[in-house]
Amino acid sequence: MRIKFSNRVLVTGLLWTALLPSVGMPPAGQAAQVSARQAALDKLAQNIVKNHPHIPHMDVREVQARRGDFTLIDVREPREFAVSRIPGAINISTSGELLAFAQAHQQPLVLYCSVGRRSADLTEFLHAAGEDQAVNFAGSIFAWGNRGLALEDDLGTTAMVHPYNRFW
């Protein structure tokens, strides 16, 4: 579900938490849903990092600060990439294509997906294959979008984010 609000999109309510000071509380029935989803997202991000201790992770601030020092790779499915992506990202969603790209380019890679689970798995896959220049973007596009940072699609700037599933 996408709700447009002041040129920002609330991805099933995930941005409510960030916007509370400026827009007030969400409707009574939605407040509990928003809180549950935000808590689930926070817990999921922590678990992803905890479950992948042998690979490096970057947060939103690090990705912003180091833009241009790496290739940003969106590992989501092409249909997800078509809805939105972080500007400058390329889409490589299969492990074989990703490994071939890493071997051919020998440069730092930052992988992201919706919340960081798929990108952590693929970062770990690259490390196991000897390609240790890959880093997982913890929180991924949801963290980026929740901060109100620019997203794009094939037509330019967008405020849409493809939710991973109905829960999000």
Backbone as a printed PyTorch tensor [residue, N CA C, xyz], in Angstrom:
tensor([[[  0.8420,  -1.1720,   0.0000],
         [  0.0000,   0.0000,   0.0000],
         [  0.8840,   1.2300,   0.0000]],

        [[  0.5930,   2.1810,  -0.8420],
         [  1.3580,   3.4140,  -0.9000],
         [  0.4290,   4.5740,  -0.6090]],

        [[  0.8020,   5.4190,   0.3150],
         [  0.0000,   6.5770,   0.6780],
         [  0.8430,   7.8130,   0.4270]],

        [[  0.3820,   8.6790,  -0.4520],
         [  1.1530,   9.8740,  -0.7500],
         [  0.8040,  10.9610,   0.2620]],

        [[  1.8190,  11.5850,   0.8290],
         [  1.6070,  12.6300,   1.8250],
         [  2.6910,  13.6700,   1.6680]],

        [[  2.3410,  14.8680,   1.3250],
         [  3.3020,  15.9580,   1.1960],
         [  4.5070,  15.5610,   0.3520]],

        [[  4.2630,  15.0010,  -0.8410],
         [  5.3120,  14.5780,  -1.7630],
         [  6.2170,  13.4910,  -1.1890]],

        [[  5.7730,  12.8000,  -0.1710],
         [  6.4980,  11.6580,   0.3770],
         [  5.5470,  10.4790,   0.3690]],

        [[  6.0780,   9.3020,   0.3240],
         [  5.2420,   8.1180,   0.3350],
         [  5.4420,   7.3860,   1.6440]],

        [[  4.3530,   7.0140,   2.2350],
         [  4.4200,   6.1920,   3.4310],
         [  4.3100,   4.7540,   2.9610]],

        [[  5.3590,   4.0100,   3.0870],
         [  5.3460,   2.6230,   2.6640],
         [  4.6770,   1.8220,   3.7630]],

        [[  3.4230,   1.5120,   3.5260],
         [  2.5720,   0.8560,   4.5320],
         [  2.7990,   1.4510,   5.9110]],

        [[  2.9460,   2.7710,   5.9690],
         [  3.0220,   3.4500,   7.2450],
         [  4.3990,   3.5760,   7.8430]],

        [[  5.4470,   3.0660,   7.2090],
         [  6.7650,   3.0880,   7.8190],
         [  7.2870,   4.4910,   8.0680]],

        [[  6.8690,   5.4530,   7.2720],
         [  7.3730,   6.8090,   7.4700],
         [  6.6260,   7.5570,   8.5650]],

        [[  5.5040,   7.0420,   9.0300],
         [  4.7760,   7.7460,  10.0820],
         [  5.6810,   8.0790,  11.2520]],

        [[  6.4980,   7.1340,  11.6620],
         [  7.3670,   7.3490,  12.8170],
         [  8.2630,   8.5560,  12.5910]],

        [[  8.8300,   8.6620,  11.3990],
         [  9.7220,   9.7810,  11.0990],
         [  8.9630,  11.0950,  10.9860]],

        [[  7.6820,  11.0280,  10.6150],
         [  6.9170,  12.2460,  10.3770],
         [  6.0730,  12.6900,  11.5720]],

        [[  6.0360,  11.8990,  12.6240],
         [  5.1690,  12.2260,  13.7550],
         [  5.3170,  13.6520,  14.2630]],

        [[  6.5340,  14.1780,  14.4230],
         [  6.6380,  15.5350,  14.9280],
         [  5.9790,  16.5640,  14.0160]],

        [[  5.9600,  16.3120,  12.7080],
         [  5.4410,  17.3290,  11.7930],
         [  3.9850,  17.1290,  11.4200]],

        [[  3.4500,  15.9160,  11.5250],
         [  2.0790,  15.7050,  11.0870],
         [  1.1740,  15.1760,  12.1810]],

        [[  1.6760,  14.9160,  13.3480],
         [  0.8370,  14.3920,  14.4110],
         [  0.7180,  12.8880,  14.3330]],

        [[ -0.1580,  12.3550,  15.1320],
         [ -0.3170,  10.9050,  15.2110],
         [ -1.1160,  10.3890,  14.0250]],

        [[ -0.8210,   9.1560,  13.5860],
         [ -1.6370,   8.5360,  12.5480],
         [ -3.0170,   8.2300,  13.1140]],

        [[ -3.9720,   7.9450,  12.2490],
         [ -5.3080,   7.5900,  12.7350],
         [ -5.2260,   6.4610,  13.7570]],

        [[ -6.1450,   6.4670,  14.7130],
         [ -6.0860,   5.5520,  15.8560],
         [ -5.8430,   4.0980,  15.4630]],

        [[ -6.5730,   3.5690,  14.5160],
         [ -6.4080,   2.1750,  14.1220],
         [ -5.0860,   1.8980,  13.4370]],

        [[ -4.5290,   2.9150,  12.7960],
         [ -3.2920,   2.7120,  12.0500],
         [ -2.0560,   2.8630,  12.9350]],

        [[ -2.1720,   3.5460,  14.0600],
         [ -1.0190,   3.7800,  14.9320],
         [ -0.3910,   2.4710,  15.3870]],

        [[ -1.1970,   1.5070,  15.7860],
         [ -0.6610,   0.2220,  16.2410],
         [ -0.0010,  -0.5290,  15.0980]],

        [[ -0.5920,  -0.4520,  13.8860],
         [  0.0020,  -1.1080,  12.7160],
         [  1.3490,  -0.4900,  12.3830]],

        [[  1.4210,   0.8300,  12.4170],
         [  2.6650,   1.5340,  12.1140],
         [  3.7330,   1.1530,  13.1210]],

        [[  3.3840,   1.1840,  14.3770],
         [  4.3260,   0.8440,  15.4340],
         [  4.8190,  -0.5950,  15.2790]],

        [[  3.9190,  -1.5100,  14.9840],
         [  4.2910,  -2.9150,  14.8170],
         [  5.2130,  -3.0910,  13.6190]],

        [[  4.9170,  -2.4170,  12.5180],
         [  5.7560,  -2.5400,  11.3240],
         [  7.1250,  -1.9260,  11.5410]],

        [[  7.1820,  -0.7620,  12.1810],
         [  8.4710,  -0.1190,  12.4260],
         [  9.3090,  -0.9680,  13.3670]],

        [[  8.6870,  -1.5210,  14.4030],
         [  9.4120,  -2.3920,  15.3290],
         [  9.9120,  -3.6350,  14.6060]],

        [[  9.0810,  -4.1870,  13.7360],
         [  9.4940,  -5.3660,  12.9730],
         [ 10.6470,  -5.0350,  12.0370]],

        [[ 10.6090,  -3.8770,  11.3960],
         [ 11.6880,  -3.4640,  10.5010],
         [ 12.9890,  -3.2670,  11.2750]],

        [[ 12.9150,  -2.6010,  12.4230],
         [ 14.1070,  -2.3960,  13.2490],
         [ 14.6970,  -3.7310,  13.6980]],

        [[ 13.8350,  -4.6340,  14.1510],
         [ 14.3050,  -5.9450,  14.6080],
         [ 14.8980,  -6.7340,  13.4490]],

        [[ 14.2530,  -6.6790,  12.2990],
         [ 14.7510,  -7.3940,  11.1310],
         [ 16.1310,  -6.8860,  10.7250]],

        [[ 16.3120,  -5.5800,  10.6940],
         [ 17.6160,  -5.0060,  10.3280],
         [ 18.7000,  -5.4430,  11.3070]],

        [[ 18.3850,  -5.4390,  12.5920],
         [ 19.3540,  -5.8950,  13.6000],
         [ 19.6920,  -7.3660,  13.4240]],

        [[ 18.6880,  -8.1810,  13.1500],
         [ 18.9150,  -9.6110,  12.9540],
         [ 19.7270,  -9.9000,  11.6980]],

        [[ 19.5050,  -9.1330,  10.6490],
         [ 20.2730,  -9.3340,   9.4190],
         [ 21.7520,  -9.1080,   9.6850]],

        [[ 22.0730,  -8.0200,  10.3630],
         [ 23.4750,  -7.7350,  10.6900],
         [ 24.0220,  -8.8280,  11.6180]],

        [[ 23.2450,  -9.1990,  12.6240],
         [ 23.6750, -10.2330,  13.5740],
         [ 23.8870, -11.5820,  12.8910]],

        [[ 23.0100, -11.9230,  11.9320],
         [ 23.0920, -13.2150,  11.2600],
         [ 24.1430, -13.2660,  10.1570]],

        [[ 24.7100, -12.1340,   9.8340],
         [ 25.7550, -12.0650,   8.8080],
         [ 26.9710, -11.3240,   9.3820]],

        [[ 27.6010, -11.8850,  10.4170],
         [ 28.6960, -11.1740,  11.0780],
         [ 30.0080, -11.1530,  10.2920]],

        [[ 30.1180, -11.9750,   9.2670],
         [ 31.3860, -12.0840,   8.5440],
         [ 31.4630, -11.1750,   7.3170]],

        [[ 30.4410, -10.3660,   7.1300],
         [ 30.4700,  -9.4220,   6.0050],
         [ 30.2960,  -8.0090,   6.5460]],

        [[ 30.8610,  -7.0310,   5.8530],
         [ 30.6770,  -5.6460,   6.2970],
         [ 29.2910,  -5.1150,   5.9170]],

        [[ 28.8010,  -4.2040,   6.7420],
         [ 27.5030,  -3.5610,   6.5140],
         [ 27.6960,  -2.0520,   6.5640]],

        [[ 26.9420,  -1.3310,   5.7380],
         [ 26.9280,   0.1300,   5.7640],
         [ 25.5400,   0.5860,   6.1460]],

        [[ 25.4560,   1.7390,   6.8200],
         [ 24.1480,   2.3160,   7.0920],
         [ 23.9120,   3.4800,   6.1190]],

        [[ 22.7640,   4.1180,   6.2360],
         [ 22.3870,   5.1880,   5.3020],
         [ 23.4280,   6.3050,   5.2860]],

        [[ 23.8880,   6.7260,   6.4500],
         [ 24.8550,   7.8330,   6.5050],
         [ 26.1450,   7.4910,   5.7600]],

        [[ 26.6200,   6.2620,   5.9450],
         [ 27.8540,   5.8480,   5.2650],
         [ 27.6610,   5.7890,   3.7550]],

        [[ 26.5220,   5.2650,   3.3140],
         [ 26.2500,   5.2020,   1.8760],
         [ 26.2110,   6.6070,   1.2990]],

        [[ 25.5380,   7.5240,   1.9800],
         [ 25.4880,   8.9200,   1.5150],
         [ 26.8800,   9.5360,   1.4590]],

        [[ 27.6570,   9.3600,   2.4990],
         [ 28.9720,   9.9960,   2.6040],
         [ 29.9630,   9.4600,   1.5760]],

        [[ 29.8220,   8.1950,   1.1940],
         [ 30.8120,   7.5760,   0.3280],
         [ 30.3470,   7.4190,  -1.1080]],

        [[ 29.2250,   8.0470,  -1.4910],
         [ 28.7200,   7.9340,  -2.8670],
         [ 29.8370,   8.2860,  -3.8320]],

        [[ 29.9750,   7.5140,  -4.8910],
         [ 31.0270,   7.7370,  -5.8680],
         [ 32.2450,   6.8660,  -5.6260]],

        [[ 32.3670,   6.3100,  -4.4150],
         [ 33.4870,   5.4270,  -4.0850],
         [ 33.1800,   3.9640,  -4.4090]],

        [[ 31.9760,   3.6660,  -4.8640],
         [ 31.5590,   2.2840,  -5.0830],
         [ 30.4570,   2.2420,  -6.1280]],

        [[ 30.1650,   1.0390,  -6.5960],
         [ 29.0170,   0.8190,  -7.4680],
         [ 27.8760,   0.3220,  -6.6020]],

        [[ 26.7340,   0.9610,  -6.7170],
         [ 25.5480,   0.6130,  -5.9550],
         [ 24.7290,  -0.3800,  -6.7770]],

        [[ 24.4820,  -1.5520,  -6.2110],
         [ 23.7670,  -2.6010,  -6.9390],
         [ 22.4820,  -2.9640,  -6.2150]],

        [[ 21.3800,  -2.8070,  -6.9250],
         [ 20.0550,  -3.1760,  -6.4440],
         [ 19.8500,  -4.6410,  -6.8220]],

        [[ 19.7270,  -5.5120,  -5.8320],
         [ 19.6100,  -6.9430,  -6.1010],
         [ 18.1520,  -7.4240,  -6.1000]],

        [[ 17.2130,  -6.4840,  -6.0590],
         [ 15.8000,  -6.8710,  -6.0970],
         [ 15.4290,  -7.3370,  -7.5090]],

        [[ 14.2530,  -7.9050,  -7.6220],
         [ 13.7500,  -8.3470,  -8.9190],
         [ 13.5500,  -7.1450,  -9.8430]],

        [[ 13.6640,  -7.3490, -11.1460],
         [ 13.4820,  -6.2320, -12.0880],
         [ 12.1670,  -5.4730, -11.9140]],

        [[ 11.0870,  -6.1780, -11.5510],
         [  9.8020,  -5.4810, -11.3600],
         [  9.8650,  -4.5340, -10.1580]],

        [[ 10.6280,  -4.8900,  -9.1320],
         [ 10.8060,  -4.0090,  -7.9760],
         [ 11.6740,  -2.8080,  -8.3670]],

        [[ 12.7370,  -3.0650,  -9.0950],
         [ 13.6540,  -2.0240,  -9.5730],
         [ 12.9180,  -1.0220, -10.4590]],

        [[ 11.9460,  -1.5060, -11.2460],
         [ 11.1930,  -0.6260, -12.1470],
         [ 10.3570,   0.3900, -11.3820]],

        [[  9.8840,   0.0290, -10.1910],
         [  9.0600,   0.9390,  -9.3930],
         [  9.9070,   2.0720,  -8.8300]],

        [[ 11.0780,   1.7280,  -8.2950],
         [ 11.9790,   2.7430,  -7.7550],
         [ 13.3310,   2.1340,  -7.4640]],

        [[ 14.3020,   3.0070,  -7.3890],
         [ 15.6700,   2.6110,  -7.0490],
         [ 16.3880,   3.8210,  -6.4930]],

        [[ 17.5040,   3.5730,  -5.8400],
         [ 18.3490,   4.6640,  -5.3810],
         [ 19.0730,   5.1980,  -6.6080]],

        [[ 19.1050,   6.5100,  -6.8080],
         [ 19.7410,   7.0600,  -8.0050],
         [ 21.1600,   6.5280,  -8.2060]],

        [[ 21.4290,   6.1290,  -9.4520],
         [ 22.7420,   5.6290,  -9.8250],
         [ 22.9090,   4.1330,  -9.6740]],

        [[ 21.9310,   3.4530,  -9.0770],
         [ 22.0320,   2.0100,  -8.8750],
         [ 21.8220,   1.2640, -10.1840]],

        [[ 22.4580,   0.1010, -10.2630],
         [ 22.2000,  -0.8100, -11.3710],
         [ 21.5180,  -2.0390, -10.7980]],

        [[ 20.7650,  -2.7420, -11.6330],
         [ 20.0040,  -3.8990, -11.1760],
         [ 20.6630,  -5.1940, -11.6300]],

        [[ 21.0890,  -5.9960, -10.6550],
         [ 21.6070,  -7.3380, -10.9120],
         [ 20.9820,  -8.2280,  -9.8480]],

        [[ 20.0570,  -9.0940, -10.2530],
         [ 19.2950,  -9.8360,  -9.2540],
         [ 19.6470, -11.3170,  -9.1430]],

        [[ 20.5630, -11.8080,  -9.9700],
         [ 20.9270, -13.2150,  -9.8530],
         [ 22.3680, -13.3490,  -9.3680]],

        [[ 22.6330, -14.4120,  -8.6260],
         [ 23.9720, -14.6100,  -8.0670],
         [ 25.0230, -14.7970,  -9.1510]],

        [[ 24.6830, -15.4910, -10.2140],
         [ 25.6420, -15.7100, -11.2950],
         [ 26.0490, -14.4220, -11.9950]],

        [[ 25.0630, -13.6020, -12.3230],
         [ 25.3600, -12.3100, -12.9670],
         [ 26.1330, -11.4020, -12.0190]],

        [[ 25.7910, -11.4410, -10.7400],
         [ 26.4670, -10.6070,  -9.7480],
         [ 27.9300, -11.0140,  -9.6080]],

        [[ 28.1880, -12.3130,  -9.5370],
         [ 29.5620, -12.7890,  -9.4400],
         [ 30.3580, -12.4130, -10.6840]],

        [[ 29.7560, -12.5700, -11.8510],
         [ 30.4360, -12.1950, -13.0980],
         [ 30.7570, -10.7030, -13.1040]],

        [[ 29.8250,  -9.8790, -12.6600],
         [ 30.0630,  -8.4320, -12.6020],
         [ 31.2060,  -8.1130, -11.6430]],

        [[ 31.1680,  -8.7120, -10.4520],
         [ 32.2050,  -8.4530,  -9.4490],
         [ 33.5810,  -8.8670,  -9.9660]],

        [[ 33.6580, -10.0190, -10.6160],
         [ 34.9400, -10.4980, -11.1450],
         [ 35.4460,  -9.6190, -12.2830]],

        [[ 34.5410,  -9.1190, -13.1050],
         [ 34.9340,  -8.3030, -14.2520],
         [ 35.3370,  -6.8850, -13.8570]],

        [[ 34.7480,  -6.3650, -12.7980],
         [ 34.9720,  -4.9550, -12.4610],
         [ 35.9420,  -4.7190, -11.3140]],

        [[ 36.1260,  -5.6790, -10.4290],
         [ 37.0830,  -5.5570,  -9.3250],
         [ 37.0610,  -4.1640,  -8.6860]],

        [[ 35.9080,  -3.8080,  -8.1670],
         [ 35.7330,  -2.5190,  -7.5050],
         [ 34.8070,  -2.6830,  -6.3170]],

        [[ 34.7830,  -1.7340,  -5.4050],
         [ 33.8630,  -1.8290,  -4.2650],
         [ 32.4060,  -1.8370,  -4.7300]],

        [[ 31.6240,  -2.7180,  -4.1330],
         [ 30.2010,  -2.8450,  -4.4530],
         [ 29.3960,  -2.7030,  -3.1750]],

        [[ 28.3050,  -1.9590,  -3.2380],
         [ 27.3550,  -1.8880,  -2.1290],
         [ 26.0410,  -2.4560,  -2.6570]],

        [[ 25.6060,  -3.5440,  -2.0430],
         [ 24.4000,  -4.2420,  -2.4580],
         [ 23.2350,  -3.8490,  -1.5560]],

        [[ 22.0610,  -3.6520,  -2.1710],
         [ 20.8590,  -3.3860,  -1.3820],
         [ 19.6580,  -4.0800,  -1.9960]],

        [[ 18.6270,  -4.2460,  -1.1800],
         [ 17.3510,  -4.8080,  -1.6080],
         [ 16.2530,  -3.9940,  -0.9160]],

        [[ 15.2350,  -4.6490,  -0.3920],
         [ 14.1770,  -3.9170,   0.3120],
         [ 14.6100,  -3.5410,   1.7210]],

        [[ 15.0160,  -4.5340,   2.5190],
         [ 15.4130,  -4.2840,   3.9070],
         [ 16.8270,  -4.7360,   4.2250]],

        [[ 17.4470,  -5.4910,   3.3420],
         [ 18.8280,  -5.9150,   3.5430],
         [ 19.0470,  -7.4080,   3.6640]],

        [[ 17.9990,  -8.2040,   3.6390],
         [ 18.1560,  -9.6510,   3.7780],
         [ 18.7320, -10.2710,   2.5010]],

        [[ 18.1220, -10.0040,   1.3650],
         [ 18.6260, -10.5800,   0.1090],
         [ 20.0200, -10.0530,  -0.2090]],

        [[ 20.2280,  -8.7630,   0.0330],
         [ 21.5490,  -8.1900,  -0.2560],
         [ 22.6110,  -8.7460,   0.6880]],

        [[ 22.2590,  -9.0350,   1.9380],
         [ 23.2160,  -9.6520,   2.8660],
         [ 23.5740, -11.0550,   2.3890]],

        [[ 22.5710, -11.8170,   1.9640],
         [ 22.8340, -13.1650,   1.4540],
         [ 23.7620, -13.1160,   0.2410]],

        [[ 23.5170, -12.1860,  -0.6700],
         [ 24.3570, -12.0930,  -1.8640],
         [ 25.7350, -11.5240,  -1.5530]],

        [[ 25.8290, -10.6390,  -0.5800],
         [ 27.1450, -10.1490,  -0.1560],
         [ 27.9500, -11.3070,   0.4230]],

        [[ 27.2930, -12.1120,   1.2380],
         [ 27.9610, -13.2890,   1.8050],
         [ 28.3750, -14.2650,   0.7010]],

        [[ 27.5260, -14.4510,  -0.2960],
         [ 27.8500, -15.3090,  -1.4400],
         [ 29.1080, -14.8070,  -2.1550]],

        [[ 29.1850, -13.5010,  -2.3950],
         [ 30.3640, -12.9390,  -3.0640],
         [ 31.6280, -13.1480,  -2.2330]],

        [[ 31.5250, -12.9210,  -0.9250],
         [ 32.6810, -13.1230,  -0.0530],
         [ 33.1420, -14.5780,  -0.0850]],

        [[ 32.1970, -15.5150,  -0.0600],
         [ 32.5370, -16.9350,  -0.1100],
         [ 33.2180, -17.2990,  -1.4310]],

        [[ 32.9080, -16.5480,  -2.4830],
         [ 33.5090, -16.7860,  -3.7990],
         [ 34.8300, -16.0310,  -3.9650]],

        [[ 35.2790, -15.3750,  -2.8980],
         [ 36.5490, -14.6600,  -2.9470],
         [ 36.4530, -13.2130,  -3.3840]],

        [[ 35.2560, -12.7210,  -3.5710],
         [ 35.0440, -11.3260,  -3.9820],
         [ 34.6770, -10.5230,  -2.7450]],

        [[ 35.6990, -10.1130,  -1.9820],
         [ 35.4500,  -9.4900,  -0.6890],
         [ 35.3000,  -7.9770,  -0.7240]],

        [[ 35.1240,  -7.4030,  -1.9130],
         [ 34.9390,  -5.9670,  -2.0120],
         [ 33.4690,  -5.5620,  -1.8630]],

        [[ 32.5850,  -6.5330,  -1.6070],
         [ 31.1540,  -6.2480,  -1.4820],
         [ 30.7690,  -5.9280,  -0.0420]],

        [[ 29.8060,  -5.0110,   0.0930],
         [ 29.2840,  -4.5650,   1.3830],
         [ 27.7630,  -4.5960,   1.3040]],

        [[ 27.1090,  -4.9680,   2.3870],
         [ 25.6530,  -4.9440,   2.4610],
         [ 25.1780,  -3.5930,   2.9820]],

        [[ 24.1520,  -3.0360,   2.3470],
         [ 23.5220,  -1.8010,   2.8080],
         [ 22.4050,  -2.2010,   3.7730]],

        [[ 22.6690,  -2.1160,   5.0640],
         [ 21.7070,  -2.4930,   6.0990],
         [ 20.5120,  -1.5360,   6.0700]],

        [[ 19.3240,  -2.0960,   6.0340],
         [ 18.1080,  -1.2860,   5.9650],
         [ 17.6800,  -1.0120,   4.5370]],

        [[ 18.6280,  -1.0200,   3.6270],
         [ 18.4190,  -0.9410,   2.1880],
         [ 17.4670,   0.1780,   1.7600]],

        [[ 16.6520,  -0.0840,   0.7350],
         [ 15.8490,   0.9990,   0.1500],
         [ 14.7720,   1.4990,   1.1170]],

        [[ 14.2790,   0.6450,   2.0360],
         [ 13.3120,   1.1380,   3.0150],
         [ 13.9640,   2.1770,   3.9210]],

        [[ 15.1940,   1.9230,   4.3680],
         [ 15.9040,   2.8970,   5.2000],
         [ 16.1470,   4.1770,   4.4190]],

        [[ 16.5220,   4.0600,   3.1590],
         [ 16.7700,   5.2240,   2.2950],
         [ 15.4850,   6.0380,   2.1320]],

        [[ 14.4140,   5.3590,   1.7620],
         [ 13.1330,   6.0360,   1.5630],
         [ 12.5690,   6.6290,   2.8400]],

        [[ 12.7320,   5.9360,   3.9590],
         [ 12.2310,   6.4460,   5.2360],
         [ 12.9470,   7.7190,   5.6550]],

        [[ 14.1220,   7.9480,   5.1420],
         [ 14.8580,   9.1860,   5.4140],
         [ 14.4540,  10.3090,   4.4690]],

        [[ 13.5990,  10.0060,   3.5080],
         [ 13.1510,  11.0180,   2.5530],
         [ 14.1810,  11.3170,   1.4750]],

        [[ 15.1180,  10.3920,   1.2660],
         [ 16.1630,  10.6020,   0.2600],
         [ 15.6210,  10.2730,  -1.1270]],

        [[ 16.2380,  10.8350,  -2.1460],
         [ 15.7520,  10.7270,  -3.5210],
         [ 15.6840,   9.2930,  -4.0110]],

        [[ 14.6130,   9.0030,  -4.7080],
         [ 14.4100,   7.7380,  -5.4040],
         [ 14.0870,   8.0650,  -6.8520]],

        [[ 14.3790,   7.1270,  -7.7410],
         [ 14.0820,   7.3610,  -9.1540],
         [ 13.5060,   6.1060,  -9.7940]],

        [[ 12.8690,   6.3320, -10.9390],
         [ 12.4440,   5.2480, -11.8090],
         [ 12.8730,   5.6270, -13.2190]],

        [[ 12.4030,   4.9410, -14.2270],
         [ 12.8440,   5.2320, -15.5940],
         [ 12.4130,   6.6160, -16.0800]],

        [[ 11.4130,   7.2240, -15.4450],
         [ 10.9230,   8.5370, -15.8570],
         [ 11.5390,   9.6830, -15.0640]],

        [[ 12.3000,   9.3810, -14.0370],
         [ 12.9140,  10.4290, -13.2170],
         [ 12.6350,  10.1980, -11.7420]],

        [[ 12.4480,  11.2850, -11.0120],
         [ 12.2220,  11.2070,  -9.5690],
         [ 10.8640,  10.5750,  -9.2740]],

        [[ 10.8350,   9.7430,  -8.2480],
         [  9.5870,   9.1230,  -7.8190],
         [  9.5400,   9.1020,  -6.2990]],

        [[  8.3480,   8.9620,  -5.7750],
         [  8.1660,   8.8330,  -4.3310],
         [  7.6780,   7.4280,  -3.9770]],

        [[  7.6490,   6.5370,  -4.9510],
         [  7.1450,   5.1900,  -4.7400],
         [  8.2670,   4.2430,  -4.3050]],

        [[  7.9120,   3.2880,  -3.4520],
         [  8.8080,   2.2030,  -3.0820],
         [  8.0210,   0.9150,  -3.2040]],

        [[  8.6010,  -0.0760,  -3.8480],
         [  7.9350,  -1.3650,  -3.9990],
         [  8.0430,  -2.1280,  -2.6810]],

        [[  6.9170,  -2.4010,  -2.0150],
         [  6.9970,  -3.1650,  -0.7710],
         [  7.3600,  -4.6040,  -1.0690]],

        [[  8.1140,  -5.2160,  -0.1790],
         [  8.5460,  -6.5960,  -0.3700],
         [  7.3590,  -7.5560,  -0.3630]],

        [[  6.4480,  -7.3440,   0.5510],
         [  5.2400,  -8.1630,   0.6060],
         [  4.1230,  -7.3620,   1.2490]],

        [[  2.9520,  -7.9620,   1.4090],
         [  1.7770,  -7.2320,   1.9180],
         [  1.9920,  -6.6700,   3.3210]],

        [[  2.7860,  -7.3470,   4.1700],
         [  3.0150,  -6.8570,   5.5270],
         [  3.6570,  -5.4690,   5.4920]],

        [[  4.6380,  -5.2630,   4.6190],
         [  5.3560,  -4.0010,   4.5860],
         [  4.5670,  -2.9630,   3.8240]]])
